[in-house]
């Protein structure tokens, strides 16, 4: 199969390139003139060419002649910003014909528009496909023991699944065969288009199609699959055969990189604007040597330091995650607040996050202190487990948040008149990077209450 990975510009590009270089999935990067600029080791291995041989070639030089038009059409769609899934034949260095599945997608590297091809060599699969036609016994043996999940749909029901599909789906064969329809198995957001495609192929409107969608496993976990759907005759009736690949990690990585890039771009824009303004005040204070301005300049220095610290922690939120004791984090963070009445109601609960979670707790507690509107405010911080989530609650007995502002406080640059205007914006983005959610409610009898839900293990949230 051929999968697109959108390469995002991170503060640590060296680690990202190391992952790409050693990936089992082939990666080719070419410029707008189709000149190949980079290939990873997987491409060297599958094509037989060394890096120095393949770099500088035209991307079309590898493609079998009969597939040039297909790849050209895919390229035209790709430069319009559309991800393109293709199955093509290419010619290896030893002149052998090989097959790949994958995606093509444009990207910007610096100021230059580049194209990314991310592929998986399926030559062995194609060869097996040919041999399957020769022997039903061989066909059955190969499919049943295949590493690729395979299932057959007929009249809207699963009538065959191999061992790999059982493992992927999290259901035993008997459970799959007893499903009245596929609705409970397919993610609600993808259900309509996937069921329609199954019907179109089974009815003969289409012979084959490739599609990526989400499934709900037997344990309730959401996973991504990329499947090839083909119309077949099974036991004398039309049916749809599906060969699948679990692409969950690829989709999660691409989504996380995309989110992190978007958040860092927004944050950097905000920081550049705010820091430049603050530096103007600092410069004026130094030049004029005005005591009042110097005091203001010192506060600006503190503000700049805080924004840089918050930017760093947002970056950390996208790093490798592990199990974190949420109650332990709260105890550590509240130790930074002296002379503040903070009541802890902590249950031990572990969430899937990293050290960036400390900034979430700090910002929420600090926000409650600063904006409560009371001199002797009481802050209550709670942790607990709830329906598979780790829950953090920070509430105060202050003046609360007006109803008309509740939808705005997490927006980029929103401020009530003091602070950097990025605190709660960062909190929301960090929580989203962890796969969680945050909401604000009224506390009783007065004040505001922030509720954060964080995953107890790294899965996409079920629909």
Legacy VTK file of the C-alpha trace (Angstrom):
# vtk DataFile Version 3.0
C-alpha trace
ASCII
DATASET POLYDATA
POINTS 463 float
0.000 0.000 0.000
1.055 3.610 -0.490
0.528 5.980 2.454
1.091 9.724 2.626
2.890 11.180 5.634
2.727 14.979 5.760
6.166 16.081 7.059
5.646 18.938 9.483
8.372 21.437 10.414
9.074 20.867 14.125
11.574 22.394 16.543
13.380 19.021 16.458
13.617 18.144 12.734
16.635 15.898 13.288
14.622 13.337 15.278
11.799 13.410 12.748
14.188 12.791 9.848
15.809 9.958 11.768
12.405 8.280 12.141
11.682 8.748 8.439
15.127 7.503 7.362
14.719 4.249 9.305
11.007 3.712 8.619
9.899 0.412 7.082
7.633 2.493 4.863
9.274 3.947 1.737
9.467 7.762 1.471
10.348 9.739 -1.674
10.471 13.547 -1.823
10.550 15.325 -5.177
10.463 18.960 -6.278
7.954 20.720 -8.528
9.921 19.540 -11.571
9.503 15.920 -10.386
13.227 15.667 -9.636
13.803 13.226 -6.754
15.512 15.023 -3.862
15.369 12.390 -1.118
14.660 8.690 -0.551
14.905 6.713 2.688
16.480 3.306 3.240
13.257 1.411 2.553
13.215 2.825 -1.004
16.843 1.790 -1.499
15.965 -1.715 -0.333
12.855 -2.191 -2.493
14.132 -0.572 -5.699
17.719 -1.812 -5.560
19.037 1.708 -6.257
21.475 3.513 -3.974
20.562 6.988 -2.760
23.147 8.619 -4.989
21.730 6.776 -8.011
18.077 7.554 -7.444
18.397 11.159 -6.226
18.333 13.382 -9.287
16.156 10.989 -11.286
12.694 12.047 -12.463
9.968 10.553 -10.252
8.326 9.125 -13.385
11.532 7.268 -14.350
10.662 4.467 -11.935
7.084 3.997 -13.134
6.148 1.205 -15.562
5.129 2.709 -18.951
1.516 1.539 -18.754
1.064 3.382 -15.435
2.536 6.736 -16.440
-0.886 8.208 -17.165
-2.239 7.002 -13.798
0.637 8.548 -11.848
0.376 11.761 -13.912
-3.330 12.073 -13.042
-2.486 11.423 -9.388
0.209 14.094 -9.476
-2.217 16.660 -10.938
-4.681 15.969 -8.125
-1.880 16.068 -5.577
-0.700 19.557 -6.518
-4.270 20.724 -5.876
-3.775 19.653 -2.259
-5.740 16.402 -2.463
-4.265 13.195 -0.950
-4.103 10.595 -3.725
-4.105 6.832 -3.165
-2.538 4.822 -5.991
-1.566 1.294 -6.878
1.207 1.344 -9.455
3.862 -0.855 -10.976
7.471 0.322 -11.014
10.706 -1.022 -12.488
13.465 -1.930 -10.012
17.179 -1.607 -10.761
17.343 -5.295 -11.731
14.575 -4.612 -14.306
12.031 -6.577 -12.286
8.483 -5.217 -12.116
7.303 -4.413 -8.615
4.066 -3.025 -7.128
3.273 -0.465 -4.450
0.302 1.018 -2.657
0.464 4.530 -1.328
-0.445 8.184 -1.069
0.911 11.256 -2.815
0.625 14.685 -1.166
2.232 18.107 -1.734
3.999 19.880 1.105
6.081 22.986 1.698
9.638 22.557 2.871
10.866 26.042 3.607
9.531 28.153 0.744
9.703 25.374 -1.831
6.709 23.260 -2.859
7.663 19.594 -2.721
5.825 16.341 -3.263
5.864 13.374 -0.875
5.309 9.788 -1.949
4.963 7.371 0.938
4.722 3.745 -0.159
4.618 0.146 0.867
5.869 -2.435 -1.582
3.082 -4.968 -2.247
4.874 -7.013 -4.871
4.611 -10.159 -2.775
0.914 -9.548 -2.258
0.361 -9.127 -6.010
2.267 -12.327 -6.741
0.197 -14.151 -4.151
-2.950 -12.735 -5.692
-2.034 -14.322 -9.024
-1.263 -17.682 -7.481
-4.516 -17.704 -5.518
-6.413 -18.093 -8.766
-4.571 -21.333 -9.527
-5.504 -23.257 -6.414
-8.514 -22.950 -4.104
-6.694 -24.936 -1.433
-3.648 -22.685 -1.653
-5.951 -19.670 -1.705
-7.699 -20.703 1.484
-4.478 -21.567 3.314
-2.726 -18.351 2.358
-5.644 -16.086 3.223
-6.403 -17.730 6.536
-2.803 -17.444 7.744
-2.069 -14.117 6.063
-0.622 -11.305 8.127
-3.031 -8.981 6.293
-6.571 -8.881 7.755
-9.088 -10.227 5.220
-12.881 -10.448 5.357
-15.761 -11.037 2.959
-19.048 -9.109 3.033
-22.220 -10.420 1.448
-25.658 -8.757 1.703
-24.364 -6.403 4.387
-22.953 -9.089 6.682
-19.511 -10.509 7.375
-19.507 -14.113 6.141
-15.763 -14.782 6.321
-12.846 -13.374 8.334
-9.309 -14.663 8.641
-7.262 -14.881 11.821
-5.583 -11.512 11.311
-8.952 -9.821 10.887
-10.165 -11.392 14.144
-7.140 -9.936 15.895
-7.599 -6.496 14.349
-11.352 -6.363 14.999
-11.161 -7.700 18.552
-14.025 -10.106 17.865
-14.092 -13.877 17.470
-15.244 -15.179 14.084
-18.508 -16.398 15.536
-19.249 -12.906 16.875
-18.448 -11.315 13.524
-20.680 -13.757 11.664
-23.556 -13.076 14.079
-23.549 -9.311 13.479
-26.813 -8.345 11.794
-25.088 -5.477 9.969
-21.828 -3.558 9.905
-23.087 -0.397 11.609
-21.802 -1.270 15.080
-18.397 -2.125 13.624
-17.763 1.076 11.621
-17.144 4.495 13.189
-20.257 6.675 13.038
-18.517 9.450 11.085
-17.398 7.020 8.362
-20.374 4.660 8.405
-22.489 6.170 5.630
-19.773 6.381 2.975
-18.306 2.948 3.792
-21.642 1.114 3.715
-22.530 2.854 0.455
-19.239 1.737 -1.089
-19.763 -1.881 -0.002
-23.223 -1.834 -1.645
-21.906 -0.260 -4.864
-19.189 -2.857 -5.252
-21.412 -5.808 -4.394
-24.077 -4.618 -6.857
-21.519 -4.269 -9.631
-21.562 -0.465 -9.893
-17.852 -0.617 -9.095
-15.407 -3.489 -9.428
-12.848 -2.381 -6.838
-12.057 0.560 -4.598
-9.518 1.595 -1.952
-10.640 3.433 1.165
-9.411 4.380 4.644
-11.866 4.506 7.543
-12.215 3.892 11.271
-13.542 0.777 12.942
-14.745 0.165 16.502
-13.050 -2.924 17.928
-14.622 -5.351 20.350
-12.927 -3.531 23.228
-14.376 -0.177 22.106
-11.083 1.101 20.703
-11.104 3.208 17.529
-8.625 2.068 14.868
-7.870 3.165 11.303
-7.756 0.685 8.438
-6.894 1.128 4.770
-8.660 -1.513 2.701
-8.852 -2.751 -0.859
-12.471 -3.726 -1.682
-12.970 -6.069 -4.655
-16.144 -7.580 -6.131
-16.038 -11.381 -6.197
-18.393 -14.338 -6.550
-18.570 -16.286 -3.331
-20.648 -19.443 -3.056
-22.470 -18.500 -6.243
-23.444 -14.973 -5.171
-21.829 -11.506 -5.502
-19.775 -10.441 -2.494
-17.065 -7.975 -1.488
-13.607 -9.217 -0.492
-11.530 -6.844 1.623
-7.800 -6.896 2.311
-6.936 -4.476 5.095
-3.948 -2.847 6.718
-4.030 -1.367 10.204
-2.912 2.232 9.618
-3.822 3.579 13.065
-0.305 4.602 14.006
0.227 6.346 10.675
-3.010 8.348 11.008
-2.338 9.195 14.651
1.181 10.360 13.830
0.005 12.449 10.885
-2.803 14.007 12.946
-0.512 14.763 15.884
2.122 16.312 13.646
-0.538 18.392 11.945
-2.017 19.564 15.265
1.368 20.336 16.734
2.420 22.295 13.662
-0.817 24.309 13.682
-0.589 25.080 17.390
3.078 26.041 17.277
2.501 28.250 14.230
-0.341 30.055 16.001
1.629 30.370 19.188
4.764 31.625 17.462
2.705 34.268 15.688
1.251 35.404 19.011
4.612 35.386 20.749
6.311 37.372 18.002
3.606 40.031 18.174
3.482 40.256 21.976
7.230 40.029 22.540
7.978 42.747 20.015
5.482 45.052 21.724
6.982 44.346 25.132
10.523 44.872 23.870
9.455 48.299 22.619
8.422 49.239 26.168
11.667 47.846 27.604
13.774 49.759 25.069
11.951 53.015 25.827
12.446 52.523 29.571
16.182 52.003 29.128
16.602 54.971 26.793
14.568 57.372 28.935
15.816 55.961 32.262
12.365 56.642 33.706
11.775 54.845 37.023
8.069 54.293 36.327
8.860 52.878 32.896
11.660 50.737 34.332
9.203 49.066 36.726
6.881 48.469 33.809
9.801 47.101 31.773
10.619 44.593 34.513
7.038 43.339 34.445
7.348 42.982 30.658
10.502 40.884 31.099
8.602 38.580 33.457
5.757 38.398 30.945
8.110 37.482 28.084
9.736 34.780 30.218
6.330 33.334 31.024
5.275 33.231 27.377
8.495 31.453 26.385
7.946 28.954 29.196
4.397 28.313 28.012
5.580 27.869 24.418
8.141 25.327 25.573
5.518 23.340 27.445
3.168 23.300 24.483
6.009 21.794 22.479
6.572 19.196 25.197
2.897 18.187 24.970
3.557 16.720 21.538
6.480 14.598 22.729
6.436 10.920 23.697
3.765 10.162 26.265
3.715 7.790 29.187
1.588 7.008 32.220
1.530 10.013 34.557
0.186 10.053 38.123
-2.200 13.017 37.928
-2.551 13.391 41.698
1.240 13.483 42.081
1.487 16.227 39.441
-1.123 18.311 41.282
0.755 18.000 44.584
3.981 19.109 42.912
2.432 22.090 41.094
0.381 23.520 43.987
3.590 23.621 46.037
4.533 26.648 43.914
1.605 28.661 45.288
2.333 30.003 48.751
-0.155 31.855 50.940
-3.061 30.575 48.834
-5.872 28.514 50.327
-5.811 25.421 48.102
-7.871 22.383 49.114
-6.811 19.058 47.551
-9.283 16.222 47.014
-7.119 13.747 45.157
-7.760 10.190 44.059
-4.829 8.346 42.516
-5.393 8.152 38.751
-2.885 7.650 35.950
-3.324 9.363 32.600
-1.465 9.112 29.306
0.469 12.386 29.021
3.942 13.817 29.699
5.546 16.596 31.747
3.589 19.197 29.797
0.580 18.329 31.970
2.207 20.410 34.724
1.564 23.547 32.664
-2.122 22.614 32.379
-2.460 22.343 36.154
-0.361 25.477 36.796
-2.319 27.644 34.361
-5.715 26.546 35.700
-4.738 27.160 39.346
-3.010 30.440 38.499
-6.028 31.550 36.456
-8.379 30.780 39.347
-6.230 32.871 41.728
-5.824 35.837 39.370
-9.383 36.103 38.102
-11.477 35.040 41.075
-12.038 38.666 42.092
-11.541 37.802 45.774
-8.588 38.584 48.005
-8.891 35.385 50.059
-10.035 33.002 47.382
-10.375 29.285 48.091
-9.201 26.961 45.321
-10.289 23.317 45.219
-8.369 20.857 43.037
-9.740 17.354 42.496
-8.561 14.264 40.597
-10.547 11.094 39.946
-11.203 8.317 37.446
-14.438 8.471 35.501
-15.648 6.203 32.665
-12.174 5.404 31.378
-10.923 8.981 31.727
-8.701 10.704 34.248
-10.518 13.839 35.459
-8.929 17.028 36.787
-11.215 19.654 38.368
-10.066 23.141 39.395
-12.702 25.397 40.980
-12.830 28.592 42.984
-15.396 30.519 45.025
-14.803 33.825 43.246
-16.979 35.960 41.003
-17.194 33.366 38.208
-17.115 33.815 34.439
-19.915 35.706 32.651
-21.985 33.485 30.377
-21.103 35.518 27.270
-17.363 34.918 27.854
-17.413 31.158 28.423
-17.127 30.417 24.716
-14.301 32.920 24.268
-11.857 32.280 27.109
-10.055 29.485 25.241
-9.672 31.514 22.039
-6.298 32.624 20.737
-5.269 35.964 22.245
-8.345 36.359 24.486
-7.587 38.280 27.667
-9.687 39.940 30.321
-7.197 42.789 30.458
-4.215 41.249 32.240
-1.838 38.405 31.520
-0.429 37.165 28.228
-3.708 36.191 26.635
-2.357 32.724 25.849
-2.738 30.794 29.130
-6.116 29.123 28.607
-5.526 28.898 24.858
-2.404 26.837 25.581
-4.246 24.724 28.141
-6.923 23.795 25.610
-4.421 22.977 22.874
-2.279 20.857 25.199
-5.302 18.917 26.429
-6.349 18.300 22.807
-2.840 17.062 21.959
-3.273 14.516 24.744
-6.575 13.393 23.214
-8.642 14.949 25.983
-11.170 17.750 26.473
-11.759 20.779 28.716
-14.924 22.652 29.680
-15.867 25.472 32.021
-18.958 25.584 34.249
-20.335 27.691 37.084
-19.284 26.566 40.542
-21.866 26.420 43.323
-22.678 28.676 45.079
-20.200 30.972 43.283
-17.090 30.933 41.166
-15.851 29.018 38.146
-15.060 25.341 37.627
-12.765 23.908 34.936
-13.083 20.198 34.127
-10.326 18.441 32.180
-10.693 14.874 30.917
-7.550 13.011 29.884
-7.270 9.507 28.391
-6.093 6.749 30.704
-4.507 5.045 27.699
-3.552 6.204 24.219
-6.581 5.575 22.013
-8.781 7.722 19.848
-12.044 8.544 21.576
-14.969 6.343 20.607
-17.874 7.991 18.744
LINES 1 464
463 0 1 2 3 4 5 6 7 8 9 10 11 12 13 14 15 16 17 18 19 20 21 22 23 24 25 26 27 28 29 30 31 32 33 34 35 36 37 38 39 40 41 42 43 44 45 46 47 48 49 50 51 52 53 54 55 56 57 58 59 60 61 62 63 64 65 66 67 68 69 70 71 72 73 74 75 76 77 78 79 80 81 82 83 84 85 86 87 88 89 90 91 92 93 94 95 96 97 98 99 100 101 102 103 104 105 106 107 108 109 110 111 112 113 114 115 116 117 118 119 120 121 122 123 124 125 126 127 128 129 130 131 132 133 134 135 136 137 138 139 140 141 142 143 144 145 146 147 148 149 150 151 152 153 154 155 156 157 158 159 160 161 162 163 164 165 166 167 168 169 170 171 172 173 174 175 176 177 178 179 180 181 182 183 184 185 186 187 188 189 190 191 192 193 194 195 196 197 198 199 200 201 202 203 204 205 206 207 208 209 210 211 212 213 214 215 216 217 218 219 220 221 222 223 224 225 226 227 228 229 230 231 232 233 234 235 236 237 238 239 240 241 242 243 244 245 246 247 248 249 250 251 252 253 254 255 256 257 258 259 260 261 262 263 264 265 266 267 268 269 270 271 272 273 274 275 276 277 278 279 280 281 282 283 284 285 286 287 288 289 290 291 292 293 294 295 296 297 298 299 300 301 302 303 304 305 306 307 308 309 310 311 312 313 314 315 316 317 318 319 320 321 322 323 324 325 326 327 328 329 330 331 332 333 334 335 336 337 338 339 340 341 342 343 344 345 346 347 348 349 350 351 352 353 354 355 356 357 358 359 360 361 362 363 364 365 366 367 368 369 370 371 372 373 374 375 376 377 378 379 380 381 382 383 384 385 386 387 388 389 390 391 392 393 394 395 396 397 398 399 400 401 402 403 404 405 406 407 408 409 410 411 412 413 414 415 416 417 418 419 420 421 422 423 424 425 426 427 428 429 430 431 432 433 434 435 436 437 438 439 440 441 442 443 444 445 446 447 448 449 450 451 452 453 454 455 456 457 458 459 460 461 462
